[in-house]
Structure formats: C-alpha cells, structure tokens
Amino acid sequence: MMQISDSYNQKNSLFNAMNRFIGAVNNMDQTVMVPSLLRDVHLEMEEKEDVHNHSNGAANYCSRRDMHGYYILLKSIRNDIEWGVIQGEDRKKDKLTNMDIARLEDADREEDLEKQFHYHLSGLHTVLSKLTRKANVLTNRYKEEIGFGSWGH
C-alpha cells in the first residue's frame, strides 16, 4: 500500500495539481490590484490554441471571455476546491429529472467504478493544468498591461 507521504512527492498527483492551481490563482490574486483593468482585454496567447483544440460550445464561450471573466472564473474554482461545492451540487440535483436520475443510476451499475475514478481523475488533472496555465498567463498579461515588467529594467 502506498504511503500518504509518497503521494505528496508525485509530480503528477492530483494533490500537487491542485496546489499548483491554487498557488497560481493566489499569485494572480495578489498581482491583480485593479481587476476592472482586465475588462475587455483578451487572453490572446492561449485562446487560439484552445479554440483549435476544442470544438464544443463551452470552448467557444470561454474563448470570447475577457481577462476579467477568467479572473472571476479562476477565483471561483479556487474557492470551490478550498471550500467545497456542496451548494452547487445540491442545485444540480434539484434540476435533475427522474429520467436523468434513472440514467445515472443505470450508468453506475453498468460501469466499473475504478474505470470511472481513473477517467475523472485524469480529466480533473488535465483541467487543473489548463486552468493553472490560464492563471499564469492572466497574471503575466496583467503585468504587461500595467507596464510592471518594465519597472525592474
């Protein structure tokens, strides 16, 4: 059985991915002193790559989001990770119909829980890595916008 301390040393562990994301968002939050300056400024650096890699509507919605929208989104996700999403999950359950619940229960019985776990763990790790990159890009773009990078030279 793997020791808990061994999992902390794993570069690709979920724990480390969450810590990297939370650290990037905390850095972003400390750097961005005037969030309103982020309005109508787009994250051009990674947006084009993201739009090409995703063909669904959610990716297209996110690609139209300005830096202020990403700032709010990233802080919200960080808060959900740190404090939990119980209220959000309860609201989702309220919106489910009986038909949806029956489908979910059938899926739980049919699929192997270990496969589900690994699928979602992999997906969560991928999403956290992308969100961490977004937080770092936003922080760097904000510094460029306010001329922070030129202060030290």
Beta strands, then each sheet from edge to edge (+ up, - down):
end
